[in-house]
Amino acid sequence: MSTRLDKISADKGSLRTGHEGQNVAVDEFIPSCSIEDVDRALFNLFNKDLPLFFEFENNMNRIPVIFATGERFAVLRRKKPLRDKSGALILPLVSIMRTDINQTPDTGMGPGQLGPSIVKKRLSKDDPKYQRLLNSRALKSQDSASHPSHLSDGEGQGTANGTLGARRPASLPDEDTRSGMHIKAKLGANIFEIIEMPPVKFYTTNYEVTFWAQYTQQINHMLAAMLSTYHNNHARQFRIETEKGYWFVATVDASITPGTNYDDFTDEERLVKLSFTVKVPGYLIAPDYPGSSNVLRKYVSAPETAFASTQTSGIPVDPAQGGVASSDVNAYILNDFALADEPLPGQAIGADGVASTLRIAGVDQTGASVAAVDNRPSSMQSKRGTAPPEKVEASLGGYAASGGVQQTLRITHDPFTGKKITKIVRVKSRNQRKGETVYREGLTKDLGEI
């Protein structure tokens, strides 16, 4: 998997990226939010929102704003003002240049960057059909609602013509139904439709904004218009918005650098300018670019959960978890006895290489000797000799590992002879946190639903 787009199915070993599955929500649409939206939002701040005007021939005119791209960007990078086709300076003027993009934002970064986020949750189109089967109002005379009285007697136990029936216990009317409020809206056992989108990517964009003018008075007016309209005076921030409904926080740097050409004593027109940096933390939501696709996914909830209890008696099909591959050569001695889908012997807490290879091969280590398979020099071998290995126990995260094998005595009765039968049942795995114990032997008996 080179990119997150290559992961098309979810698994238990990794986080969801939001692109898994083919259940694309084709009937839903979310506006994209990309880098261009941040540029437009900052441009509209100076072009529409801030009161930047100049007076010419007794008329109030808005100061033009230019977002530097192409040739204009090259000219402004040389700290020179722009000119029109006749060569005259375009002043006063506000220029905006995007200088860099930082992928590790220090401010404004929010949650939701690991897993997908829920955009919308609503009742599914199939929920009315399910409510007819539930018939939580316990309606008897409505043919489109399920009720035990609609089941016809006789062979097959079908439903009467034109009615709906289900083999489930009849529900009792709730308090609202008994009081006459049959159409009161309520949520309970419903089928919900959930719309999700991939995680949001945060970044920070830095801009260089320059005020250009010929007179100091014009510069003072422009600067006063900006300093007096901060959304937050203490933080020097503006709340900039896009036409799609997304908004960002633009923070103006504390330092404002002036610049003039008074000292040149040339024939050029007088020039006054102020430059400052604006930082805007942005985010990517369903970016629209060539080759992109609809990123929304749709899921349907399960309205019912059945708790069934069974008593296992066959050998459970539960391969041993390999984890990190073991670096011990003794762990691969019996590797030829393992199945094709079994994991490699893994490093374990409280177990050596011999225990790992026996576990993968499906054999418990009962009285095995470490020295019997120890190929090291005699001076480095274990001093235990052929004695049974010492019992080593470890517990981590609710799981317990032991060098010995825990055994359970099960006593049953033979149905033909009536004699007692004793049988040793070994514990294969145990999870103390969840209260689960898996045995290696036993019979399967359905205990029914709770």
C-alpha positions in Angstrom: 0.0 0.0 0.0 1.8 3.1 -1.2 -0.9 5.7 -0.4 -4.1 5.7 1.7 -6.1 5.5 -1.5 -4.8 2.0 -2.1 -6.4 0.6 1.0 -9.8 -0.7 -0.2 -10.8 -2.9 2.7 -10.8 -2.5 6.5 -9.0 -4.9 8.9 -8.3 -5.2 12.6 -4.6 -4.6 12.3 -4.6 -1.0 11.1 -6.6 2.3 11.3 -9.3 3.1 8.9 -8.4 5.7 6.3 -11.9 6.5 5.2 -11.4 5.3 1.7 -12.3 1.6 2.3 -15.2 -0.1 0.7 -17.2 0.5 -2.4 -20.3 2.0 -0.6 -19.8 5.4 -2.0 -22.5 7.9 -1.0 -23.5 8.9 -4.5 -26.6 10.8 -3.4 -24.5 13.0 -1.0 -22.1 15.8 -1.8 -19.7 17.8 0.4 -18.0 21.0 -0.9 -14.3 20.7 -1.3 -11.9 22.8 0.7 -8.4 23.2 -0.7 -5.5 25.6 -0.7 -7.2 27.8 -3.3 -10.1 28.4 -0.9 -7.7 29.8 1.7 -6.2 32.1 -0.9 -9.6 33.4 -1.9 -10.7 33.9 1.7 -7.7 36.1 2.5 -8.1 38.0 -0.8 -11.7 38.8 0.0 -10.7 40.0 3.4 -8.7 42.9 1.9 -10.7 43.3 -1.2 -14.3 43.4 0.4 -14.3 43.2 4.2 -11.7 45.8 5.3 -12.6 49.5 4.7 -9.6 50.3 2.5 -10.5 53.4 0.4 -8.8 56.5 -1.0 -10.1 59.8 -2.1 -9.7 61.1 -5.6 -11.4 64.2 -7.0 -13.9 64.2 -4.2 -14.8 60.6 -4.8 -14.3 57.6 -2.5 -12.7 54.7 -4.4 -11.8 51.3 -3.1 -8.1 50.5 -3.1 -7.4 47.7 -5.6 -6.1 44.4 -4.3 -3.8 42.1 -6.3 -3.0 38.5 -5.6 0.5 38.0 -6.9 0.7 35.2 -9.5 3.0 34.8 -12.5 4.8 38.0 -13.6 3.3 40.1 -10.8 4.8 37.7 -8.3 8.3 38.1 -9.8 7.9 41.9 -9.8 6.8 42.1 -6.2 9.5 39.7 -5.0 12.0 42.4 -6.2 10.1 44.9 -3.9 9.0 47.0 -6.8 5.5 48.4 -7.4 3.3 47.4 -10.3 2.7 49.6 -13.3 -0.1 49.7 -15.9 0.3 49.4 -19.6 1.4 53.1 -20.0 4.1 52.6 -17.3 2.4 54.6 -14.6 2.5 53.3 -11.0 -0.7 51.6 -9.8 -1.0 53.3 -6.4 -2.4 53.0 -3.8 -2.4 49.2 -3.9 -2.6 46.1 -1.7 -0.5 43.1 -2.9 -0.8 39.6 -1.4 1.9 36.9 -2.0 1.8 33.3 -0.7 5.3 32.6 0.5 5.3 29.1 1.8 3.1 26.2 3.2 4.0 24.4 6.4 2.7 20.8 6.9 3.2 20.9 10.6 1.0 23.6 11.9 1.7 25.0 15.3 -1.6 26.7 15.8 -5.2 25.9 14.8 -4.7 22.1 14.3 -7.8 20.2 15.4 -8.7 16.6 16.0 -9.9 14.0 13.5 -6.6 13.4 11.6 -6.4 9.7 12.2 -9.8 8.2 11.5 -12.8 9.2 9.4 -15.3 11.7 10.7 -19.1 11.4 10.7 -20.8 14.0 8.5 -24.4 13.1 8.8 -26.5 10.5 10.6 -30.1 10.0 9.6 -32.9 7.4 9.4 -32.5 4.9 6.6 -35.1 4.5 3.9 -35.6 1.0 5.1 -36.5 2.1 8.7 -40.3 2.4 8.0 -40.3 -1.2 6.8 -38.5 -2.3 10.0 -40.9 -0.3 12.2 -43.8 -2.1 10.6 -42.2 -5.4 11.6 -41.6 -4.2 15.2 -45.0 -2.6 15.6 -43.9 -0.9 18.8 -47.4 0.6 19.1 -48.9 -2.9 19.3 -51.5 -2.1 16.7 -53.8 -5.0 16.0 -56.2 -3.8 13.3 -53.5 -2.3 10.9 -52.7 -4.8 8.2 -49.4 -3.2 7.3 -48.1 -3.6 10.8 -46.8 -7.0 12.1 -48.9 -8.7 14.8 -49.1 -12.3 16.0 -52.9 -12.2 15.3 -52.1 -11.9 11.6 -50.5 -15.4 11.5 -53.0 -18.0 10.1 -53.5 -21.3 11.8 -52.7 -24.6 10.1 -49.8 -26.1 8.2 -47.1 -23.6 7.3 -48.1 -20.9 9.7 -48.3 -18.2 7.1 -50.0 -14.8 7.3 -53.5 -13.9 6.3 -54.0 -12.4 2.9 -53.1 -8.7 2.8 -51.5 -8.6 6.2 -48.0 -8.5 7.7 -46.9 -11.0 10.3 -43.6 -12.0 12.0 -42.7 -14.8 14.4 -41.6 -12.6 17.3 -43.3 -11.9 20.6 -46.0 -9.3 20.6 -44.8 -6.0 22.1 -46.8 -4.2 24.7 -48.1 -0.7 24.1 -45.8 1.9 25.6 -47.0 4.8 27.8 -47.3 7.2 24.9 -49.6 4.8 23.0 -51.7 4.1 26.0 -52.2 7.8 26.5 -53.3 8.3 22.9 -50.1 9.9 21.4 -49.7 7.5 18.5 -47.7 9.8 16.3 -45.2 11.1 18.8 -41.7 11.1 17.4 -39.2 9.0 19.2 -36.1 7.0 18.5 -35.3 3.6 19.8 -34.7 0.5 17.7 -34.1 2.2 14.3 -32.0 1.7 11.2 -29.6 4.6 10.9 -27.7 5.6 7.8 -24.3 7.1 8.6 -22.3 9.2 6.2 -18.5 9.4 6.8 -15.7 11.4 5.2 -11.9 10.8 5.4 -9.8 12.5 8.0 -9.0 16.2 7.7 -5.4 17.3 6.7 -4.2 20.4 8.5 -1.5 22.8 7.3 -0.4 26.4 7.7 -0.1 28.9 4.8 2.0 32.1 5.2 1.4 35.2 3.1 3.3 38.5 2.7 0.9 41.5 2.4 2.2 44.9 1.3 0.5 48.3 1.3 1.7 50.6 -1.5 1.0 54.3 -1.6 2.5 57.6 -2.7 1.7 59.6 0.4 2.3 58.8 4.1 -1.3 59.9 4.8 -2.7 57.2 2.6 -0.5 54.5 4.3 -1.7 55.7 7.7 -5.3 55.4 6.6 -4.8 51.9 5.3 -2.9 50.9 8.5 -5.6 52.4 10.8 -8.4 50.6 8.9 -6.7 47.3 9.4 -5.6 47.7 13.1 -9.0 48.9 14.2 -11.0 46.0 12.7 -9.3 43.0 14.3 -11.8 40.3 15.3 -9.7 39.7 18.3 -7.5 42.7 19.3 -5.3 40.7 21.7 -4.4 38.1 19.1 -4.5 40.3 16.0 -6.8 37.9 14.2 -9.4 38.0 11.4 -12.1 35.5 10.8 -12.0 34.9 7.0 -14.7 32.9 5.3 -15.3 31.3 1.9 -18.4 31.2 -0.3 -18.7 27.5 0.5 -19.2 28.1 4.2 -15.7 27.2 5.4 -13.8 29.7 7.6 -10.3 30.2 8.9 -8.4 32.3 11.4 -5.8 34.7 9.9 -3.2 36.0 12.3 -1.3 39.2 11.5 2.4 39.2 12.6 3.3 41.8 15.2 6.1 43.3 13.2 5.2 45.7 10.3 8.2 46.7 8.2 8.1 50.1 6.5 9.8 51.0 3.2 10.4 54.2 1.2 12.5 55.6 -1.6 13.1 59.0 -0.1 16.8 58.4 0.1 17.3 57.6 -3.6 16.9 61.2 -4.8 15.9 60.0 -8.2 13.3 61.2 -10.7 11.0 58.3 -9.8 7.7 58.9 -8.1 7.7 58.9 -4.3 6.9 55.5 -2.9 5.7 54.5 0.6 5.0 50.9 1.6 4.4 48.7 4.6 4.9 44.9 4.6 3.8 42.3 7.2 3.2 38.5 7.4 -0.2 36.8 7.7 -0.4 33.2 9.0 -3.5 31.2 8.1 -4.0 27.6 9.4 -5.9 25.7 6.8 -7.3 22.3 6.2 -8.1 19.9 3.3 -11.6 18.5 3.0 -12.5 16.3 0.0 -10.1 18.3 -2.2 -11.1 18.5 -5.9 -8.3 17.8 -8.2 -7.9 15.9 -11.5 -8.3 12.2 -10.8 -10.2 12.7 -7.5 -13.4 10.9 -6.6 -16.2 11.1 -4.2 -14.7 10.4 -0.8 -18.0 10.0 1.2 -18.9 6.5 2.4 -22.3 5.3 3.6 -23.0 2.7 6.3 -26.2 1.3 7.8 -26.5 0.4 11.5 -27.7 -3.0 12.8 -30.9 -2.4 14.8 -30.8 -5.7 16.7 -28.0 -7.5 18.6 -28.6 -11.1 19.7 -26.6 -12.5 22.6 -26.2 -16.2 22.2 -24.3 -18.6 24.5 -22.6 -21.8 23.4 -20.6 -24.5 25.1 -17.6 -25.4 23.0 -16.5 -29.0 22.8 -14.5 -29.4 19.5 -11.0 -28.1 19.0 -11.4 -24.3 18.5 -10.1 -23.0 15.2 -8.0 -20.2 16.6 -4.5 -19.9 15.2 -1.9 -18.7 17.6 -0.9 -15.1 17.2 2.6 -14.7 15.9 3.2 -11.0 16.6 6.8 -9.9 16.0 8.8 -12.7 14.3 11.2 -14.4 16.8 14.9 -14.0 16.3 15.6 -17.3 18.2 16.7 -20.1 15.9 15.1 -22.7 18.2 11.6 -21.2 17.4 11.8 -22.6 13.9 12.7 -26.2 14.5 9.1 -27.5 14.1 8.1 -24.9 11.5 7.5 -27.7 8.9 4.6 -29.0 11.0 2.7 -25.7 10.9 -0.1 -25.0 8.5 0.2 -22.7 5.5 -1.9 -19.9 7.1 -0.2 -20.1 10.5 1.9 -17.1 11.5 5.6 -17.3 12.1 6.8 -18.0 15.6 6.7 -14.7 17.5 8.6 -13.3 20.4 6.6 -13.7 23.6 6.8 -12.6 27.2 7.5 -15.5 29.6 8.2 -18.0 26.8 11.4 -19.2 25.0 12.0 -20.3 21.5 11.1 -23.9 22.3 7.7 -22.9 23.6 7.1 -20.8 20.5 7.9 -23.6 18.0 5.8 -26.1 19.9 2.8 -23.7 20.1 2.9 -23.1 16.3 3.1 -26.8 15.7 0.0 -27.3 17.9 1.7 -29.2 20.7 1.8 -28.1 24.3 5.2 -28.0 26.0 4.7 -30.7 28.7 7.9 -31.6 30.4 10.1 -30.6 27.4 13.7 -30.0 28.1 15.5 -26.9 27.0 18.8 -28.7 27.0 17.4 -31.3 24.6 17.3 -28.8 21.8 20.1 -26.5 23.0 22.9 -26.6 20.5 25.1 -24.1 22.5 28.4 -25.3 24.0 28.0 -27.2 27.3 29.5 -24.3 29.2 26.7 -22.0 28.0 23.8 -24.5 28.3 21.2 -24.4 31.0 22.2 -26.0 34.3 18.7 -27.5 34.6 19.8 -30.5 32.5 16.8 -32.7 31.7 14.7 -31.5 34.5 11.3 -29.9 33.6 11.6 -26.2 32.8 10.9 -23.7 35.5 7.4 -22.2 35.5 7.6 -18.6 34.1 4.5 -16.4 34.3 3.9 -13.0 32.9 0.9 -10.7 32.7 0.4 -7.8 30.3 -2.7 -5.9 29.3 -5.1 -8.5 30.8 -3.4 -11.5 29.0 -1.5 -14.1 31.1 1.3 -16.3 29.7 2.7 -19.2 31.6 5.5 -21.7 31.0 3.3 -24.5 32.2 0.0 -25.7 30.8 -3.2 -25.1 32.8 -5.4 -28.2 32.9 -9.1 -28.5 33.9 -10.7 -31.8 35.0 -14.1 -32.3 33.4 -16.5 -35.0 34.7 -19.3 -36.3 32.5 -21.6 -39.3 32.6 -21.8 -42.0 29.9 -25.5 -42.0 28.7 -25.3 -45.8 28.0 -23.4 -47.2 31.0 -24.1 -44.4 33.5 -20.5 -44.4 34.6 -18.5 -41.3 35.3 -16.0 -40.2 32.7 -13.1 -38.0 33.7 -11.4 -35.9 31.0 -8.5 -33.4 31.1 -9.3 -30.2 29.3 -6.5 -27.8 28.6 -6.8 -24.0 28.4 -5.7 -22.7 25.1 -5.9 -19.0 25.7 -7.3 -16.7 28.4 -8.3 -13.0 28.4 -8.9 -11.9 32.0 -10.0 -8.4 30.9 -12.9 -9.8 28.8 -13.5 -12.8 30.9 -12.9 -15.2 28.0 -11.3 -18.7 28.2 -10.8 -20.9 25.2 -10.4 -24.7 25.8 -8.7 -27.0 23.5 -11.2 -29.9 23.8 -14.9 -30.2 24.4 -18.3 -30.6 22.8 -20.5 -27.9 21.3 -23.9 -27.4 22.8 -26.2 -24.5 21.9 -27.6 -22.9 25.1 -30.0 -20.6 23.3 -30.4 -16.9 23.2 -30.5 -14.7 26.2 
